[in-house]
Amino acid sequence: MKRVQYHRYGGPETMKLEDFELRVPGEGEVAARVAFAAINPIDWKVRNGGLKMVTGRKFPRALGSDFSGTVISVGPGVTRVKPGDAVFGLAQIKEGGAIGEAVIAPETFLAKKPDSISFEEAACLGTPGVTAWNGLVDKAKLERGQRVFINGCSGAVGESAVQIARMLGATVDGSCSAEAAQRAHDLGVISVFDYRTTNISKIAERYDVVYDTSATMEVAVGLGSLRKGGVFLDINPTPGKFIRALFNRRLKPIVCSARADILDELARAASQGKLKLPVAKIVPLKEAIPLVIALEQGRKLNGKGLVSID
Protein backbone atom coordinates (compact mmCIF):
# COMPACT_ATOMS: atom_id res chain seq x y z
CA MET A 1 0.00 0.00 0.00
CA LYS A 2 1.02 3.64 -0.36
CA ARG A 3 0.71 6.67 1.90
CA VAL A 4 2.28 10.09 2.40
CA GLN A 5 4.91 9.89 5.14
CA TYR A 6 8.14 11.46 6.35
CA HIS A 7 11.29 10.27 8.09
CA ARG A 8 12.07 13.33 10.19
CA TYR A 9 10.25 16.42 11.40
CA GLY A 10 10.60 19.37 9.09
CA GLY A 11 9.20 21.29 6.16
CA PRO A 12 7.33 20.25 3.00
CA GLU A 13 10.48 18.68 1.53
CA THR A 14 10.25 15.83 4.06
CA MET A 15 7.01 14.42 2.61
CA LYS A 16 7.14 11.45 0.26
CA LEU A 17 4.58 9.07 -1.23
CA GLU A 18 5.97 5.69 -0.20
CA ASP A 19 5.06 2.05 0.20
CA PHE A 20 4.14 0.78 3.64
CA GLU A 21 2.72 -2.32 5.26
CA LEU A 22 -0.49 -1.86 7.22
CA ARG A 23 -0.11 -3.30 10.69
CA VAL A 24 -2.72 -5.50 12.32
CA PRO A 25 -5.21 -3.47 14.41
CA GLY A 26 -4.71 -3.86 18.15
CA GLU A 27 -7.13 -3.78 21.07
CA GLY A 28 -9.95 -1.35 20.32
CA GLU A 29 -8.54 -0.46 16.90
CA VAL A 30 -9.96 -0.56 13.37
CA ALA A 31 -8.24 -0.95 10.01
CA ALA A 32 -10.01 0.92 7.21
CA ARG A 33 -9.50 1.34 3.49
CA VAL A 34 -9.53 5.09 2.84
CA ALA A 35 -11.93 6.54 0.28
CA PHE A 36 -11.20 10.25 0.87
CA ALA A 37 -8.87 12.11 3.21
CA ALA A 38 -9.34 15.76 4.20
CA ILE A 39 -6.37 18.07 4.64
CA ASN A 40 -6.15 20.13 7.85
CA PRO A 41 -3.58 22.59 9.26
CA ILE A 42 -2.86 20.13 12.07
CA ASP A 43 -1.31 17.84 9.43
CA TRP A 44 1.65 20.13 8.75
CA LYS A 45 1.80 21.33 12.35
CA VAL A 46 2.52 17.74 13.38
CA ARG A 47 4.96 17.21 10.47
CA ASN A 48 6.84 20.41 11.37
CA GLY A 49 7.41 19.01 14.86
CA GLY A 50 5.11 21.41 16.66
CA LEU A 51 3.56 18.58 18.69
CA LYS A 52 6.53 16.26 19.07
CA MET A 53 6.11 16.25 22.84
CA VAL A 54 2.94 14.29 22.06
CA THR A 55 3.83 12.53 18.82
CA GLY A 56 7.29 11.33 19.81
CA ARG A 57 10.29 10.50 17.62
CA LYS A 58 9.37 7.22 15.97
CA PHE A 59 9.72 7.32 12.16
CA PRO A 60 8.54 7.04 9.49
CA ARG A 61 5.45 9.02 10.46
CA ALA A 62 2.36 9.14 8.27
CA LEU A 63 0.45 12.29 7.31
CA GLY A 64 -3.25 12.99 7.74
CA SER A 65 -5.99 12.69 10.32
CA ASP A 66 -9.48 13.01 8.77
CA PHE A 67 -10.90 10.40 6.41
CA SER A 68 -13.84 8.36 5.24
CA GLY A 69 -13.68 4.77 4.08
CA THR A 70 -14.64 1.16 4.66
CA VAL A 71 -13.65 -1.11 7.54
CA ILE A 72 -11.22 -3.87 6.51
CA SER A 73 -10.74 -5.55 9.89
CA VAL A 74 -11.11 -4.89 13.60
CA GLY A 75 -9.00 -5.61 16.65
CA PRO A 76 -10.06 -7.34 19.86
CA GLY A 77 -12.84 -5.67 21.80
CA VAL A 78 -14.22 -3.58 18.93
CA THR A 79 -18.02 -3.38 19.04
CA ARG A 80 -18.98 -0.14 17.27
CA VAL A 81 -18.15 -1.23 13.72
CA LYS A 82 -17.50 -4.39 11.71
CA PRO A 83 -15.73 -5.25 8.43
CA GLY A 84 -17.59 -3.79 5.46
CA ASP A 85 -19.06 -0.82 7.37
CA ALA A 86 -18.72 2.61 5.80
CA VAL A 87 -17.16 4.94 8.39
CA PHE A 88 -15.67 8.39 8.89
CA GLY A 89 -13.56 9.97 11.59
CA LEU A 90 -9.99 10.59 12.64
CA ALA A 91 -6.71 8.76 12.88
CA GLN A 92 -4.86 9.14 16.17
CA ILE A 93 -2.53 12.14 16.15
CA LYS A 94 0.39 9.99 17.36
CA GLU A 95 0.09 7.75 14.29
CA GLY A 96 -1.68 9.65 11.50
CA GLY A 97 -1.93 7.97 8.12
CA ALA A 98 -5.23 9.18 6.69
CA ILE A 99 -3.56 10.38 3.46
CA GLY A 100 -2.92 6.87 2.26
CA GLU A 101 -4.63 3.77 0.96
CA ALA A 102 -5.43 2.40 4.42
CA VAL A 103 -5.25 3.57 8.02
CA ILE A 104 -5.51 2.36 11.61
CA ALA A 105 -7.78 4.32 13.97
CA PRO A 106 -9.29 3.81 17.43
CA GLU A 107 -12.92 2.69 17.17
CA THR A 108 -13.84 5.59 19.47
CA PHE A 109 -12.54 8.00 16.79
CA LEU A 110 -14.97 6.62 14.19
CA ALA A 111 -18.68 6.68 13.42
CA LYS A 112 -20.71 4.88 10.81
CA LYS A 113 -21.23 7.02 7.71
CA PRO A 114 -24.92 7.80 7.20
CA ASP A 115 -26.24 6.52 3.89
CA SER A 116 -27.59 9.99 3.13
CA ILE A 117 -24.16 11.65 2.90
CA SER A 118 -21.32 10.94 0.49
CA PHE A 119 -17.84 9.69 1.37
CA GLU A 120 -16.55 13.10 0.25
CA GLU A 121 -18.85 14.95 2.65
CA ALA A 122 -18.10 12.55 5.51
CA ALA A 123 -14.33 12.98 5.17
CA CYS A 124 -14.66 16.69 5.97
CA LEU A 125 -16.40 16.31 9.32
CA GLY A 126 -13.78 14.92 11.70
CA THR A 127 -11.39 17.55 13.03
CA PRO A 128 -13.58 20.61 12.27
CA GLY A 129 -16.73 19.08 13.73
CA VAL A 130 -15.04 17.63 16.81
CA THR A 131 -13.17 20.86 17.53
CA ALA A 132 -16.35 22.92 17.24
CA TRP A 133 -18.17 20.47 19.52
CA ASN A 134 -15.32 20.43 22.07
CA GLY A 135 -15.62 24.20 22.40
CA LEU A 136 -19.34 24.89 22.23
CA VAL A 137 -20.66 21.81 24.03
CA ASP A 138 -17.87 20.41 26.21
CA LYS A 139 -16.36 23.72 27.37
CA ALA A 140 -18.99 26.44 26.92
CA LYS A 141 -22.05 24.27 27.72
CA LEU A 142 -23.93 26.29 25.11
CA GLU A 143 -27.66 26.67 25.75
CA ARG A 144 -30.65 27.59 23.63
CA GLY A 145 -31.16 31.34 23.38
CA GLN A 146 -27.55 32.28 24.06
CA ARG A 147 -25.59 34.56 21.75
CA VAL A 148 -22.34 33.44 20.10
CA PHE A 149 -19.62 35.28 18.18
CA ILE A 150 -17.44 33.14 15.90
CA ASN A 151 -14.21 34.69 14.70
CA GLY A 152 -13.39 33.07 11.36
CA CYS A 153 -16.92 31.87 10.67
CA SER A 154 -16.13 30.86 7.07
CA GLY A 155 -13.31 28.42 7.88
CA ALA A 156 -13.93 24.70 8.39
CA VAL A 157 -14.03 24.86 12.20
CA GLY A 158 -15.91 28.17 12.01
CA GLU A 159 -18.59 26.83 9.68
CA SER A 160 -18.95 23.73 11.85
CA ALA A 161 -19.30 25.95 14.92
CA VAL A 162 -21.94 28.12 13.23
CA GLN A 163 -24.02 25.09 12.31
CA ILE A 164 -23.66 23.36 15.68
CA ALA A 165 -24.47 26.57 17.57
CA ARG A 166 -27.61 27.09 15.52
CA MET A 167 -28.54 23.43 15.94
CA LEU A 168 -28.37 24.00 19.70
CA GLY A 169 -30.65 27.05 19.44
CA ALA A 170 -28.10 29.86 19.77
CA THR A 171 -27.98 33.12 17.82
CA VAL A 172 -24.73 33.59 15.91
CA ASP A 173 -22.72 36.62 14.78
CA GLY A 174 -19.29 36.30 13.25
CA SER A 175 -16.35 37.65 11.28
CA CYS A 176 -14.85 36.54 7.98
CA SER A 177 -13.72 38.06 4.69
CA ALA A 178 -16.11 40.20 2.67
CA GLU A 179 -15.95 37.58 -0.08
CA ALA A 180 -17.26 34.91 2.28
CA ALA A 181 -19.96 37.05 3.91
CA GLN A 182 -22.84 35.71 1.83
CA ARG A 183 -21.84 32.14 2.60
CA ALA A 184 -21.86 33.01 6.31
CA HIS A 185 -25.31 34.60 6.02
CA ASP A 186 -26.56 31.50 4.21
CA LEU A 187 -25.39 29.37 7.14
CA GLY A 188 -27.39 31.53 9.52
CA VAL A 189 -24.90 34.10 10.81
CA ILE A 190 -26.96 37.20 11.63
CA SER A 191 -24.36 39.98 11.71
CA VAL A 192 -21.26 39.32 9.61
CA PHE A 193 -18.23 41.58 10.11
CA ASP A 194 -15.37 41.95 7.63
CA TYR A 195 -12.26 41.08 9.62
CA ARG A 196 -10.15 43.35 7.40
CA THR A 197 -12.12 46.50 8.21
CA THR A 198 -13.68 45.79 11.61
CA ASN A 199 -12.09 46.36 14.98
CA ILE A 200 -13.81 43.54 16.86
CA SER A 201 -13.09 45.18 20.20
CA LYS A 202 -15.37 48.05 19.11
CA ILE A 203 -18.43 45.86 18.46
CA ALA A 204 -21.10 46.98 20.93
CA GLU A 205 -22.78 43.60 21.37
CA ARG A 206 -21.61 41.31 24.16
CA TYR A 207 -21.74 37.53 23.88
CA ASP A 208 -22.22 34.44 26.03
CA VAL A 209 -19.58 32.66 23.96
CA VAL A 210 -16.80 34.01 21.76
CA TYR A 211 -15.04 31.31 19.73
CA ASP A 212 -11.83 32.27 17.95
CA THR A 213 -11.74 29.56 15.27
CA SER A 214 -9.14 31.36 13.14
CA ALA A 215 -6.50 31.74 15.88
CA THR A 216 -6.15 35.49 15.25
CA MET A 217 -7.96 37.10 18.18
CA GLU A 218 -6.06 38.46 21.16
CA VAL A 219 -7.20 36.99 24.45
CA ALA A 220 -7.95 40.46 25.85
CA VAL A 221 -10.26 41.20 22.91
CA GLY A 222 -12.08 37.90 23.30
CA LEU A 223 -12.56 38.33 27.04
CA GLY A 224 -13.64 41.93 26.54
CA SER A 225 -16.42 40.85 24.19
CA LEU A 226 -18.14 38.67 26.78
CA ARG A 227 -21.27 39.11 28.79
CA LYS A 228 -21.14 38.38 32.50
CA GLY A 229 -20.56 34.65 32.88
CA GLY A 230 -19.46 34.27 29.27
CA VAL A 231 -16.50 32.22 28.02
CA PHE A 232 -13.82 32.79 25.40
CA LEU A 233 -12.86 29.67 23.43
CA ASP A 234 -9.30 29.87 22.06
CA ILE A 235 -8.36 27.43 19.27
CA ASN A 236 -4.67 28.31 19.55
CA PRO A 237 -3.69 26.82 22.91
CA THR A 238 -0.23 27.54 24.31
CA PRO A 239 1.34 26.61 27.66
CA GLY A 240 0.91 30.23 28.74
CA LYS A 241 -2.80 30.21 27.93
CA PHE A 242 -3.34 26.97 29.84
CA ILE A 243 -1.68 28.55 32.88
CA ARG A 244 -3.74 31.72 32.46
CA ALA A 245 -6.90 29.63 32.19
CA LEU A 246 -6.22 28.19 35.66
CA PHE A 247 -6.74 31.67 37.09
CA ASN A 248 -9.40 32.93 34.68
CA ARG A 249 -12.22 30.43 34.13
CA ARG A 250 -13.63 32.52 31.29
CA LEU A 251 -10.66 31.51 29.09
CA LYS A 252 -10.98 28.02 27.61
CA PRO A 253 -8.10 26.80 25.39
CA ILE A 254 -9.42 24.17 22.97
CA VAL A 255 -7.64 20.99 21.91
CA CYS A 256 -9.36 18.70 19.40
CA SER A 257 -10.38 15.65 21.44
CA ALA A 258 -12.39 13.04 19.55
CA ARG A 259 -14.89 10.75 21.29
CA ALA A 260 -17.42 8.22 20.08
CA ASP A 261 -20.41 10.23 21.31
CA ILE A 262 -19.26 13.35 19.45
CA LEU A 263 -18.73 11.46 16.18
CA ASP A 264 -22.18 9.90 16.53
CA GLU A 265 -23.73 13.35 17.04
CA LEU A 266 -21.90 14.71 13.99
CA ALA A 267 -23.17 11.77 11.94
CA ARG A 268 -26.72 12.43 13.11
CA ALA A 269 -26.49 16.14 12.34
CA ALA A 270 -25.05 15.47 8.88
CA SER A 271 -27.75 12.92 8.09
CA GLN A 272 -30.39 15.50 9.02
CA GLY A 273 -28.82 18.15 6.79
CA LYS A 274 -27.81 20.30 9.76
CA LEU A 275 -24.04 19.96 9.30
CA LYS A 276 -22.21 20.09 6.00
CA LEU A 277 -18.86 21.48 4.91
CA PRO A 278 -18.22 22.44 1.28
CA VAL A 279 -15.66 20.56 -0.80
CA ALA A 280 -13.54 22.91 -2.90
CA LYS A 281 -10.90 20.67 -4.49
CA ILE A 282 -10.24 16.95 -4.87
CA VAL A 283 -6.92 15.52 -6.03
CA PRO A 284 -5.67 11.92 -6.41
CA LEU A 285 -3.18 10.50 -3.94
CA LYS A 286 -0.25 11.11 -6.29
CA GLU A 287 -1.06 14.86 -6.19
CA ALA A 288 -1.65 15.07 -2.43
CA ILE A 289 1.76 16.51 -1.52
CA PRO A 290 1.52 19.53 -3.86
CA LEU A 291 -1.94 20.37 -2.47
CA VAL A 292 -0.72 20.09 1.13
CA ILE A 293 2.20 22.39 0.28
CA ALA A 294 -0.07 24.92 -1.42
CA LEU A 295 -2.45 25.05 1.54
CA GLU A 296 0.44 25.27 4.00
CA GLN A 297 1.83 28.21 2.04
CA GLY A 298 -1.46 30.09 2.26
CA ARG A 299 -3.55 29.06 -0.73
CA LYS A 300 -7.22 29.75 0.05
CA LEU A 301 -9.98 27.40 -0.99
CA ASN A 302 -13.69 28.05 -0.63
CA GLY A 303 -14.08 24.77 1.19
CA LYS A 304 -12.12 21.66 2.07
CA GLY A 305 -9.25 20.17 0.11
CA LEU A 306 -9.63 16.40 -0.26
CA VAL A 307 -7.44 13.54 -1.43
CA SER A 308 -9.22 10.80 -3.37
CA ILE A 309 -7.80 7.33 -2.82
CA ASP A 310 -8.44 5.16 -5.86
DAQUIFEN-V198207 format. One record per residue. N is the residue number from 0. PHI is phi in degrees with one decimal (* if undefined). PSI is psi in whole degrees, -180 to 180 (* if undefined). D_FIRST is the distance of its C-alpha to the first C-alpha in Angstrom with 2 decimals. Layout:
N;PHI;PSI;D_FIRST, N;PHI;PSI;D_FIRST
//
This chain:
0;*;164;0.00, 1;-122.8;151;3.80, 2;-157.6;164;6.97, 3;-85.4;126;10.62, 4;-148.1;174;12.18, 5;-147.9;155;15.43, 6;-109.1;3;17.27, 7;-161.2;158;20.67, 8;-70.6;144;22.47, 9;162.1;-163;23.88, 10;-80.1;-169;24.00, 11;-56.5;-28;21.75, 12;-65.8;-15;21.47, 13;-79.8;-17;19.29, 14;-79.8;137;16.24, 15;-142.9;147;13.50, 16;-90.4;112;10.23, 17;-133.4;162;8.25, 18;-74.2;149;5.46, 19;-152.1;165;5.57, 20;-112.1;121;6.36, 21;-68.3;127;7.47, 22;-75.8;166;11.19, 23;-77.0;133;13.77, 24;-63.4;139;15.71, 25;-91.4;-164;19.14, 26;-55.4;124;22.56, 27;73.3;13;22.67, 28;-110.9;159;18.94, 29;-129.7;137;16.69, 30;-100.6;131;13.00, 31;-133.5;141;12.37, 32;-81.5;127;10.21, 33;-81.5;134;11.17, 34;-95.2;-52;13.61, 35;-139.4;144;15.21, 36;-119.5;140;15.35, 37;-102.9;140;18.79, 38;-91.2;134;19.71, 39;-132.1;154;22.46, 40;-55.8;-30;24.68, 41;-61.0;-26;23.64, 42;-61.7;-47;20.22, 43;-83.1;-21;22.01, 44;-64.9;-42;24.71, 45;-66.0;-47;22.36, 46;-61.5;-36;20.75, 47;-70.2;-13;24.34, 48;95.2;11;25.24, 49;-68.1;-18;27.61, 50;-123.8;27;26.59, 51;-67.3;-16;25.90, 52;-64.4;-27;28.69, 53;-96.5;-43;26.45, 54;-84.6;-18;22.93, 55;80.0;-165;23.96, 56;-127.4;27;22.95, 57;-89.3;127;19.87, 58;-129.4;158;17.20, 59;-72.8;154;14.59, 60;-110.8;144;14.85, 61;-100.8;150;12.55, 62;-95.5;145;14.31, 63;107.6;142;15.47, 64;-121.8;-45;17.42, 65;-94.7;136;18.33, 66;-158.9;166;16.37, 67;-129.4;156;17.00, 68;175.4;-157;15.05, 69;-129.1;135;15.40, 70;-66.3;129;15.63, 71;-91.8;-49;13.54, 72;-156.5;165;15.62, 73;-131.2;152;18.23, 74;-86.9;177;19.74, 75;-58.5;140;23.44, 76;84.2;-2;25.93, 77;-77.1;128;23.94, 78;-126.7;-15;26.43, 79;-79.0;-30;25.66, 80;-139.2;166;22.79, 81;-139.6;163;21.51, 82;-54.0;136;18.60, 83;97.6;-17;18.81, 84;-70.6;139;20.45, 85;-82.5;130;19.77, 86;-136.2;168;19.73, 87;-146.2;162;19.87, 88;154.9;-144;20.43, 89;-132.2;144;19.27, 90;-79.7;157;16.96, 91;-70.2;139;19.20, 92;-61.9;-29;20.36, 93;-73.3;-16;20.03, 94;-120.0;-38;16.25, 95;62.2;-155;15.11, 96;107.1;6;11.54, 97;-66.6;-31;12.50, 98;-86.8;72;11.51, 99;-169.3;178;7.80, 100;-74.3;-25;6.04, 101;-153.4;159;7.40, 102;-150.1;154;10.22, 103;-106.7;134;13.07, 104;-143.6;151;16.56, 105;-64.2;143;20.12, 106;-62.3;-26;21.65, 107;-76.0;-7;24.53, 108;-99.7;10;22.44, 109;-127.0;156;21.66, 110;-138.9;156;23.95, 111;-69.2;136;23.87, 112;-74.4;125;23.65, 113;-61.8;144;27.09, 114;-62.5;-25;27.32, 115;-80.7;-6;29.51, 116;-121.4;152;26.98, 117;-80.1;165;23.96, 118;-61.8;-35;20.35, 119;-61.9;-49;21.11, 120;-62.8;-42;24.21, 121;-64.3;-36;22.70, 122;-62.6;-24;20.01, 123;-79.2;-16;23.00, 124;-82.2;-26;24.94, 125;-55.3;-83;23.44, 126;-60.9;-47;24.65, 127;-60.7;-46;27.56, 128;-66.4;-44;28.85, 129;-64.8;-43;28.63, 130;-63.9;-42;30.26, 131;-61.8;-43;33.01, 132;-66.3;-44;33.62, 133;-52.7;-43;33.75, 134;-74.5;-56;36.49, 135;-71.7;-40;38.57, 136;-95.8;-54;38.47, 137;-67.7;-45;37.72, 138;-94.7;-47;39.74, 139;-86.0;-18;42.24, 140;52.5;47;42.94, 141;-56.3;137;43.52, 142;-121.4;156;46.26, 143;-56.4;137;47.53, 144;91.1;-10;50.00, 145;-78.4;165;48.79, 146;-115.1;132;48.19, 147;-123.6;140;44.96, 148;-115.3;127;44.27, 149;-116.2;111;40.68, 150;-80.7;119;40.27, 151;87.8;45;37.44, 152;-75.4;0;37.63, 153;-107.9;1;35.53, 154;-81.7;175;32.35, 155;-63.7;-47;29.58, 156;-67.6;-40;31.05, 157;-61.6;-47;34.51, 158;-64.9;-38;34.04, 159;-62.2;-43;32.60, 160;-64.7;-41;35.61, 161;-57.7;-49;38.04, 162;-68.7;-39;36.86, 163;-68.5;-41;36.76, 164;-60.8;-44;40.17, 165;-67.8;-36;41.68, 166;-61.1;-33;40.22, 167;-86.2;-1;42.06, 168;93.1;16;45.26, 169;-89.8;160;45.52, 170;-98.3;136;46.87, 171;-121.7;129;44.64, 172;-111.7;167;45.56, 173;-171.1;175;43.19, 174;-126.2;146;42.57, 175;-166.0;-171;40.24, 176;-75.3;158;40.73, 177;-60.9;-34;43.39, 178;-65.9;-28;40.82, 179;-97.4;1;39.01, 180;-60.2;-42;42.27, 181;-65.2;-39;42.43, 182;-60.0;-43;38.94, 183;-63.2;-44;40.09, 184;-59.3;-42;43.29, 185;-62.8;-30;41.41, 186;-78.0;-14;39.47, 187;112.9;10;42.84, 188;-73.4;126;43.59, 189;-75.3;-64;47.39, 190;-106.1;120;48.26, 191;-110.6;125;45.72, 192;-109.6;135;46.52, 193;-75.1;116;45.32, 194;-64.3;-22;43.94, 195;-75.4;-28;45.14, 196;-116.8;-4;48.75, 197;-109.0;130;49.18, 198;-88.5;103;50.19, 199;-60.0;-30;48.69, 200;-66.0;-16;51.19, 201;-93.8;-5;53.95, 202;-65.6;129;52.76, 203;-71.6;-35;55.59, 204;-63.5;146;53.63, 205;-116.3;151;52.51, 206;-126.2;152;49.51, 207;-73.0;-33;48.55, 208;-139.3;130;44.99, 209;-116.8;123;43.73, 210;-118.2;113;39.95, 211;-87.6;92;38.78, 212;-88.8;-4;35.28, 213;-107.5;1;35.21, 214;58.5;39;36.08, 215;-124.6;-5;39.11, 216;-93.4;132;42.08, 217;-68.0;143;44.31, 218;-56.6;-41;44.92, 219;-61.3;-38;48.66, 220;-67.8;-44;48.24, 221;-61.7;-47;46.10, 222;-65.0;-35;48.56, 223;-71.7;-13;51.46, 224;-95.2;6;50.23, 225;-93.7;149;50.41, 226;-76.5;169;53.02, 227;-58.9;129;54.55, 228;85.1;0;52.01, 229;-78.0;168;49.09, 230;-131.0;147;45.78, 231;-107.4;119;43.71, 232;-96.5;122;39.94, 233;-114.5;114;38.28, 234;-81.2;-3;34.55, 235;-115.1;71;34.72, 236;-70.3;141;35.47, 237;-133.4;161;36.74, 238;-54.1;-39;38.41, 239;-62.9;-39;41.73, 240;-69.8;-37;41.24, 241;-63.5;-39;40.36, 242;-66.4;-44;43.58, 243;-60.7;-37;45.54, 244;-66.0;-24;44.29, 245;-65.3;-28;45.88, 246;-104.0;-13;49.24, 247;-132.8;99;48.74, 248;-69.7;-8;47.33, 249;-79.0;-18;47.14, 250;-93.8;125;44.19, 251;-127.4;95;40.84, 252;-65.0;140;37.80, 253;-114.1;128;34.65, 254;-119.9;130;31.29, 255;-60.7;117;28.52, 256;-131.7;100;28.50, 257;-75.6;145;26.57, 258;-144.4;158;28.12, 259;-60.7;-41;27.83, 260;-66.5;-35;31.23, 261;-67.3;-48;30.45, 262;-59.9;-38;27.27, 263;-65.1;-39;29.38, 264;-67.4;-39;32.12, 265;-64.3;-41;29.86, 266;-62.2;-42;28.60, 267;-64.3;-46;32.26, 268;-62.7;-42;33.38, 269;-65.0;-40;30.75, 270;-66.9;-26;31.66, 271;-91.2;3;35.29, 272;76.2;16;34.73, 273;-95.2;-10;35.79, 274;-143.1;119;32.60, 275;-155.6;134;30.54, 276;-112.2;138;29.00, 277;-73.6;144;28.94, 278;-99.6;124;25.86, 279;-100.9;-34;26.77, 280;-153.4;138;23.79, 281;-127.0;129;20.39, 282;-126.1;155;18.03, 283;-72.8;166;14.68, 284;-56.6;-37;11.65, 285;-67.3;-15;12.78, 286;-109.1;13;16.13, 287;-65.5;-44;15.35, 288;-61.4;-47;16.67, 289;-58.8;-36;19.97, 290;-69.8;-41;20.61, 291;-58.5;-45;20.13, 292;-62.2;-45;22.50, 293;-61.3;-43;24.96, 294;-68.5;-39;25.22, 295;-62.7;-33;25.59, 296;-86.6;4;28.35, 297;109.8;3;30.21, 298;-61.1;134;29.29, 299;-102.0;131;30.62, 300;-117.0;147;29.18, 301;-86.5;56;31.22, 302;147.1;-168;28.52, 303;-82.9;148;24.91, 304;-96.9;126;22.19, 305;-118.6;154;19.02, 306;-112.4;125;15.52, 307;-92.1;126;14.60, 308;-102.0;110;11.07, 309;-73.4;*;11.50
//
